[in-house]
Amino acid sequence: MARPTKPPLRTRSTGK
C-alpha cells in the first residue's frame, strides 16, 4: 500500500 509500483519480491515463484 505504501508504493503503487512495488518490485516483484517473488521473482523465482513467478519466473519473471
PyMOL CGO cylinders between C-alpha atoms (Angstrom):
from pymol import cmd
from pymol.cgo import CYLINDER

trace = [
    CYLINDER, 0.00, 0.00, 0.00, 2.99, 2.23, 0.55, 0.3, 1, 1, 1, 1, 1, 1,
    CYLINDER, 2.99, 2.23, 0.55, 4.09, 2.02, -3.09, 0.3, 1, 1, 1, 1, 1, 1,
    CYLINDER, 4.09, 2.02, -3.09, 1.74, 1.53, -6.05, 0.3, 1, 1, 1, 1, 1, 1,
    CYLINDER, 1.74, 1.53, -6.05, 4.58, 0.01, -8.08, 0.3, 1, 1, 1, 1, 1, 1,
    CYLINDER, 4.58, 0.01, -8.08, 6.36, -2.49, -5.89, 0.3, 1, 1, 1, 1, 1, 1,
    CYLINDER, 6.36, -2.49, -5.89, 9.03, -4.76, -7.39, 0.3, 1, 1, 1, 1, 1, 1,
    CYLINDER, 9.03, -4.76, -7.39, 8.20, -8.47, -7.66, 0.3, 1, 1, 1, 1, 1, 1,
    CYLINDER, 8.20, -8.47, -7.66, 9.59, -9.95, -4.43, 0.3, 1, 1, 1, 1, 1, 1,
    CYLINDER, 9.59, -9.95, -4.43, 8.78, -13.48, -5.64, 0.3, 1, 1, 1, 1, 1, 1,
    CYLINDER, 8.78, -13.48, -5.64, 10.76, -13.35, -8.88, 0.3, 1, 1, 1, 1, 1, 1,
    CYLINDER, 10.76, -13.35, -8.88, 11.58, -17.08, -8.63, 0.3, 1, 1, 1, 1, 1, 1,
    CYLINDER, 11.58, -17.08, -8.63, 7.98, -18.05, -7.93, 0.3, 1, 1, 1, 1, 1, 1,
    CYLINDER, 7.98, -18.05, -7.93, 6.59, -16.17, -10.92, 0.3, 1, 1, 1, 1, 1, 1,
    CYLINDER, 6.59, -16.17, -10.92, 9.62, -16.99, -13.03, 0.3, 1, 1, 1, 1, 1, 1,
    CYLINDER, 9.62, -16.99, -13.03, 9.95, -13.41, -14.22, 0.3, 1, 1, 1, 1, 1, 1,
]
cmd.load_cgo(trace, "trace")
